[in-house]
Amino acid sequence: MAVAIFALSVLALAACVENLINAQTMKDEDEKVRRFLASRMAEIQAGAVPLSDSATEEIKDSLPQMKLKTTRTQLKRKNEKEQDLFGLYAVNLQLSWLSGNSEVQRDLVFYVYPRQR
């Protein structure tokens, strides 16, 4: 009886360790993705990355099958003097990658207005 109880406790401990490893892997992936999206947003806002209406690119050296889809939509807004604001865009960064056997996706939406020179 004691051997059976010990075996069950070892199996339960193994399941806990597996869940812990899976949770840590997901946390690490999420951290990489958040850093990448924040970095790309800063590059776009600074004008270092040219922005087109829609673009898809594969990102290497990070996560398996990582793809970034960038879309921009021009916004029709007016300022306080009821004048049209030209060049105001909503940008959507959609990052997808393979985590285990399933595809995971994160989105980041922000606004871009060109700097006046």
SVG drawing of the C-alpha trace seen along z (x, -y; Angstrom):
<svg xmlns="http://www.w3.org/2000/svg" viewBox="-15 -77 34 79">
<polyline fill="none" stroke="black" stroke-width="0.4" points="0.0,0.0 2.8,-2.4 4.5,-1.8 1.3,-2.6 0.8,-5.8 4.5,-6.7 4.1,-5.9 1.0,-8.1 2.7,-11.0 5.7,-10.7 3.3,-10.8 1.5,-13.8 4.9,-15.6 5.9,-14.8 2.7,-16.3 3.3,-19.4 6.8,-19.8 5.6,-19.4 3.0,-22.1 5.6,-24.3 7.9,-23.9 5.0,-24.6 4.1,-27.8 7.7,-29.0 8.0,-28.4 4.8,-30.3 6.0,-33.2 9.3,-33.3 7.6,-33.4 5.2,-36.1 8.1,-38.2 10.0,-37.9 6.9,-38.8 6.1,-41.8 9.7,-43.1 9.6,-42.6 6.3,-44.4 7.4,-47.3 10.6,-47.6 8.8,-47.5 6.3,-50.1 9.2,-52.4 10.9,-51.9 7.7,-52.8 7.0,-55.9 10.6,-57.1 10.3,-56.6 13.1,-54.1 10.8,-51.5 8.9,-52.5 5.2,-52.0 3.0,-50.6 -0.7,-49.8 -0.1,-46.1 3.0,-44.0 3.9,-40.5 7.3,-39.4 8.9,-36.3 11.0,-37.0 13.9,-34.7 16.1,-34.0 13.3,-34.3 10.4,-31.9 9.4,-29.1 7.5,-30.2 7.2,-33.8 5.4,-36.1 4.6,-39.8 1.6,-41.3 1.6,-45.1 -1.5,-47.0 -2.2,-50.7 -5.5,-52.5 -5.8,-56.2 -8.0,-57.9 -10.4,-60.7 -10.1,-63.1 -10.4,-66.8 -8.5,-69.1 -10.0,-71.6 -10.4,-74.1 -12.4,-71.5 -9.5,-71.1 -8.8,-67.7 -5.8,-66.0 -3.9,-64.4 -1.4,-61.5 -3.0,-60.2 -2.9,-56.3 -4.0,-53.4 -1.3,-50.7 -1.9,-47.1 1.0,-44.8 -0.1,-41.2 2.5,-38.7 1.9,-34.9 4.2,-32.0 4.2,-28.3 4.0,-27.3 4.1,-23.6 1.6,-22.3 -0.6,-25.3 -0.4,-28.8 -0.5,-31.7 -1.1,-35.3 -0.7,-38.7 -1.8,-42.1 -0.7,-45.6 -2.6,-48.7 -1.3,-52.2 -1.6,-55.6 1.1,-57.3 1.2,-60.9 4.2,-62.1 6.5,-64.5 6.5,-68.1 9.9,-69.0"/>
</svg>
